[in-house]
Amino acid sequence: MHSTSSENGARRNGSFGLIFYLLMMGRGSAWILFALCIWPVNGCFAEQPEIAFPRADWIKVKPESVGFSSEKLAVLRAWLKTQQTTALHLSVNGREIFEYGDLKRTSKVASVRKSVLAMLYGNYVGSGKIDLSKNVVQLGLEDVQPFLEPERAATLYDLLTARSGIYHPTANKQLTDLSPRRGSQAPATYFQYQNWDFNAAGTAFEKLSGKDIFDALEQELAKPIGMQDFDRSKQRKNDEMPVSKHPEYAMYLSTQDMARLGLLMLADGNWAGTQVMPKGWSRRLTTLVTPASDIHPVQISLRTQGSLWGYGMLWWVWDAPNWPGIVTGPYQGAYTAMGANGQYITVLPAINLVIAHKVDFDQDGSRQISLSQFQTILQMIIESDCSEPCK
């Protein structure tokens, strides 16, 4: 939750007092600190307010109570009516400030599934049951086409960071066709967004955990965080034979349940006092591994679409410096799950904001919100923030 204007002012004054002292003492690093602390929303060294976790439903508050403008959010609502957004949910530290559309509608979340899988890995990596350094041969991930000799060294960590160098075909022909020639890139050296890594990571999870992905999703995420609309029977494994042995684990979630997953990430895996994911796992997933400039294939490189999303472990990560305790702007430390046609769980820790956005394209594959359109929505949300008294 945002501070009041007086609290923000006090914190900014305290921060600038420290900077002034360092300047007077001839500490050159103070000039760097000064440059980084001018963004006004939370100021430097701002305390993190308590998160309010939703129970049966979300706690709803006036946007102004957490530093956002109802007037500006009304403009956003008008804009959404001209788009193909099915639903949008905004919360600040777990307090709902805005909703649009049918938040309960459950539909396919496309590649958001990959980020959810990464969350499921946490407890098993933390307990030592899953070792990310195991290679694909040790994991028993052989596919229709045998591994080339260099590919055999690719590890589970390489799969989770999309850097395996294994370009085995999948049912997603578009991504397969955009992949390099097999054997052309060594494991761990080159990022290529293609579904073999992600589907094989799903197979590996089931082999190593001893659980079906969707049973784990229900028992280890949906129930502990009180998902409102989760339906185990709607989840689907799409067979990719004869192309690949590893199926697509398609997930179907509502917007308000996507928002709960985002809040769990913001809260570092804690949900109302229960550590649902290991402490620090959220941070590990969203630590930049591949900068935006190294995203491949270039046809989907997000850098060319007016944004700076790099990649961590199955989460997209904003590619900019991220110094703990120093706020440099609203995108500092930002990360997002994103799926085709407009599925997003976006977290902006600098302003304690979680954004869940959905486009239901189950019946009409032409319905979509492009990344550039979502960036416009995201910017309108950020512009609704008001560090001074909201009007």
N, C-alpha and C positions, 0 to 999 in steps of 0.2 A: 504494500500500500504506500502511496506517496505521502510525504510529510505535508503538513500545513505550510503556508507561505512563510510564516514566522519561523517555523522550525527549519525550513530550507535556508532561510536567510541566516539564521544563527550558525548552521553548519557551514555555509559558504564563508561567513565571516571568520569562523574558527579556522577553516582551511587556509584562507588567505592570510590570516595572522601567522600561521606556521610558515607559509611561503615567504611573507615579508621578513620574518625573522631569519630564514635561511639566506635571503638576498642580502640582508644587512651583514650577515656573517661571511659573505663572499662565497657562498656555496653555489657554484655554477649550475648544479643539477636542479636548483630551484626554478630556473627559467623553464626547464622541461616540464616540471611539475605545474608551473603556472599555465603553460600552454595546454596541458591536459585537463586542467580543472575548471576551465571556463564554461563547460557545458552546464546549463543551469538546472536541470531537472532534479537530480539528487545531490549534486556537488561531490567533492572528494570525501572519502572516508565516511560516507553516509551509513547510518545504521540500517540493518535490514529489519523491517517490521515483521510482525508475526503473520504467518499464513493462516487463513481461515479455510479449513477443508470442508467441502460440501458433504452433506450426509445424504438423506433421501433426495434432496434438491440443493441447488446452489443458493448461497446467500446473495441477495440482490441489493445493490447500493446505488445511490445517485453518483453519476460519474464525477461530479465536482468534489465529492467526499474523498476521492482518491486521486484528484489532480487531473481530471479529464473534463472536457467541455461537452455538455449535452447538445449545445447548438451545433458544434462541429460534427458530432456524431450523427446528428439529424441529416446533415449534408451527406455523410457517408451512406446513410440509409437510403436516401433518394438516389444516390449513384448506384447502389446495389440493385435497385429495382430496374435499372437499365441493362444489367448484366445477367449472366446465367448462373449466378450463385444460388445454391439450394439453401444453404444455411451458413451463418457466421456467428461465432461466440467469442466474446472478449471478457477476460477476467484479469484483475490486478490483485496479486497475492490471494487468489482464490475467491475474490469477491466479484460477482458478475456485474459488469457495467453496461453491457450491450448484447442484445441478441437479435438475430434476423432470420426469418424463414423457419423451416421445420427442423428443429434441433434433434428430434427423436427419429427422424427417418434414417433407416439403416441401409447402406449401400456399400459397394466395393470401394476400398480405400487405395487400390492400386499399390504403388511402390511404398506407401506409408507402412505397408506390412513389414518391410525390411527394417525400418527403425524400431518397430514393435518387437521384432525378433531380437534385435540387439539388446533391448531391455530385458528380455527373458533370459538371455545368456548370463546376466550379471550374477545371480545367485550361484550358478554352477561354476563359473570362473572363480568367484570369491571363495567357494568351498574347496576348490581344487579338483572337483570332479571333471571339469573341462579344462584342458590344457591348450591354449591358443597356439602353442609352438608345434603341435603335432602336424605332420604333413598329410597331404591328401591320400597317400598310399596307406599310411598308418590308420587313417580314418575310414578306410574302405570306401572311398568315393569314386571308384572306377566307374566309367560311363560306357555308353555304347561304343564310342571310339576310344581306344586305349590312350593312356597318357603318353605324351612324348617324354623323352628322358629329362629335359630341363623342367618340364611341368611337375614332375614327381616331387620336387623340392618345395612346392608351394604349400604354405601353412594355412591353418584355420584363420590366423590373424590376417593373412593376405586376402583370404576370401572376404572377411568382414570389412576390409578397407578397399575392396575392389582393385587389388593389385596382384592378383594371382598369376597373370600371364597365361592363363588357360582359356583359350578361345574356342572351346567346344560349342557346337551349335545348341540352341534351345528353340522352343516353339515361337519365341519372339524373333521372327525373321528379320525385322528391321534392325534390331540391335546386333543380331548375328552378322548381318551383311556389313555393318559398320565396324566390325571388329578387325584387328590386324590379322595377318597370317599366323597360324599356329606355329609356335616355336620362335617367333620373331622378337618376343620380349621376355626377359628373365623375370622370374617371380620377385615381387617386392620392389620393382624398379619403375613400374609404369602403371598409371591409373587408366582403367578402361571400364566405363559403365556398361556392363552387359550381364544378362540374367544368369549365366552359368554360376558365377560366384555366389550369387544370392540364393538361388535354388539349392545349390550344393550345401550352403551354410545351413539351410533348413533341414536337409537330410542329416547333416552332421549333428545338429542339435538333438534330433530325435534319437540317433544312435547313442550319443554320449549321455544324454539325460535319462534315457529310458522312458521318455514320455512323448505322446503325440503333441505336436505344436499347439493345437487348439485346446487340448486338455490343459496344457500348461498355461495358455493364455487365460483360460477361464479360472483356474485355481490360483494362479500366482499373480495375476494382474486384475482381471475383471472383478472378482469377488473382493479381494483386499481393498480396492479403491472404490468399491460401490458403484461400478458401472450400471447405469440405469436401463440400458436397452440391449445389453449384450445377449446374443442368442447363439449358443454353441452349434445348433443345428444349421445355422446359415453359413457357417464357415466351410470353405471348399478347397480340396486339393485337386488341382487340374493336372491330369496325366499328360506328360509331354512325350511319351513314347509314340513312334519309334525313334524320335530325334534324341531324347535324353531320358535317363532313368530318374532324374531328379524332378519332382513335380513342383508346380507353382503352388504355394500355400496362400491362397487368396483369402483375405480378411474382409469382413463386412461389419462396419461400426457406424454408430451415429455420431453426429457432430459434438453433442454434449459429452459423449464418452471419450472422443478424441481429446476434448478439452481436459478431461481428468488425467489422461496420460501425459499431456503437456505440463499440468500442474505437478504431477509426480516427478517429472524431470526437473522442474524448477526447484522443487523441495529436496533435491538430492536423494531421491528414493524413499524419503520418509512420508508416511501418510498418517497424520493425526497421532504421532507417537510410535507408529509401527514402521520398522525399516523394511519396506517391501522389496527394495533393491539395495545392494550393499552401498554404504556411504562411499562417495567418490566415483561410483560407476557412471553416473550421469556425466560427470566431468570428463571421465576417460573417453566415453563415447563421443563427446563433443569437443575434444581437443583436435585441432587441425592436423591432419596427416598430409593431405594433398592440397596445395594452394589452388586458387581459382584458375590461375594461368596454366595449370597442368591437367585440367579436366579434359578427358577424351571419352567419346568422339567429339570432334570440334563442332559437329552438327548440333549437339545438345549442350555445348559448353555454356554454362550460365554466365560466364564473364562477358560473352558477346551479346547478352540480352540485357545489359544495363544493370547487372548486379554483381556481387562479389562472393558468391557461395562456393566455398571449397568443400572438402570432404573429410570426415573423421572416420568413425566406425559405424557405418550404415546410417549416419546422420549427416546432413549437409551443415556446414559450419561457416559462419561469416569470416572471411579472410581479412582480418585486420588485427593490429596489436590488441592484446587482452591482458592488462595488468590488474591483478586483484587489488581491490581497495581504491582504485582510481578510475573514475567514470569519464570516458572520453566522448561518449555519444550514445544514442539509443541502440545502435547495432553492436555495441561492444559485447562480446561473448555470446552473440545471437546464434541460434541454431534452428534447424527446421527439418521435419520429415516432409517429404513431398511426393505426390503421386500424380499420375497422368490425369489430365482433364480438370485439374484444380483441387486436388486433395492436399491439405496442409495442416500440420501442427507446428506452429512457429512460436518460439520462446525468445523473448527479449529480456534477459535477466537484469539489464541495467535499469529498466523501468518496471520490473516485476510483472511483466505482461505476458499472458498466454493467449494465442490466437488459434482458433480451430475453424477451418474453412472447408466446405464440402460442395462438390458438384455431383449430383446423382446422374450418372451416365449409363446406368445399368440397362435401361430400355432404349436409350438414344445416345449412341456413341459420338455423335457430333456435338453434344453439349460439353462446353469446356470454358474454363478461365485459364488463359495462358499465363506463363510466368510473368510477362511484362504487365498484364492486367492485374495479377495478384500484387506485384510490386507497387502498382498505383494504389490499390486498396490498402496495402501495408503502410505506404507513405501517408495516406489520408488518416489512418489510425494514429500514427506517430504525431502528425500535425494537430491531432485533437488533444494532445497532452498540453497542459498549461501549468508551468512552474509558478507563475504568479497567480493571484486570486482569479479563479475561473469566473467568467461572465456568462 
